[in-house]
């Protein structure tokens, strides 16, 4: 750290330089594809449902886990991982704006125990 007061103030804020630029570029390509297909920032003016994006993320994760890197439905050759990032970005942004319809089922504490390895 240097003695510049701006450095001390900046250290208290989110450190944007820690985000890999390659991930931002991949997300940018995916968001541009979505803007062309559905309209830019459409989730900010029309509500979106959580379940739609959970399902999309699960489909993209399944394809990626099964060995497919590139999403053939995206003309820019974006990866399935960039689609998952885009879904997360929309959910986070719409939740903050109040345009998210949270239609997830009620929580099940048993699931969390299974995920944490507390139940065999």
N, C-alpha and C positions, 0 to 999 in steps of 0.2 A: 504494500500500500504506500502511496505517496502522501504528502501532507496537504494536498489540494482539498479544500472543503467540498468541492463537487464530487470527489472520489468517495468521501465518507457518505454523502447523501445518496449517491448512486448505488452504493453497496447495500442500502436498505431496500432497494427496489428489486423487482424480478430481474434476474440475470438472463436476458434474451440471447446473449452470445453463446449460451450453453446449448442452444437448440441446433442440432445438425442441419446445415444448410441443404444437404441432399434430401432430408425429410421434408423441409419446407417447399422445395422445388417439386417433389413428388405430390405433396398435398396441393400445391398450386395448380399443377396439371389436372388433378382430379377435380378440384373445385371449378376450374374453367370448363371442363367437360360437363359438370353438373349445371353450371350457369347456362351453357348453350342448350342443354336438354330441357331444363325445368325453369330457367329464369334465375338471374343472380339474386341471392339473398331472399328467395321466396319464403323461406321459413321464418323470416322476421315479420312478415305481414300476414301469413296464413299459419295457423297452428299445425304442428306435426305430432305424430303419435310415436311414443317411445318404442312400441312393439315393432313398428315397421323397420326402424333402424337397428334394433337388436337382431331381428331376423336377417337383415342384410349383412350385418357384421358377422353373424354366425355362418352364413353361406360363404362369404369371402374367406373367413378363417378356415372353413372346411376345405375349400378349394386349395388354399395355400398349404394347409397341413397335408393334403394329399399330393403335393408335389407341383402344383401349378403356380408359377410366379406371376405371369402376366394375365391380366383380365382381358380376354379376347373381345368382350363387349364394349370396351373403351377404345375408341380409335387412336388415342394417343399412346397406347401400349402401357398404360399405367398398371401398376401391380395391385394385387388384391389387398396388400397392406395399406396402400394409399387410399383405397376405398374405405377401409376400416377407420383410418385417420379422419377422413372426411365425415363419416357417420358420427364419430366422436365429437368432431368440431361442431356439427349442426346441433347435436344434443346439448352440448355445453352452452352454446350461444343461445339457443332457443329457451333453455331453462332459465338463463339469466334475464332474458327478455320477457318471460312469462308467456311464451307461445308454445310451450311444450305440454302436450297432453300425456300425462304419466299414466299409461294404461297397463303398467306391469301388474302381475298378480300380487296379492298380499305376501309379505316376506315369510319365509319358512326358515326358522332358526336351525332346523335339522340340516338343511342344505349347507349352511355355513359351517356346521360341525363336520359334515362330510368333506367339504373343501379344505378345512384345516386339519384333516386327519384325526379328528377326535373320535370318530366312529369307524369301526372296522366292519 
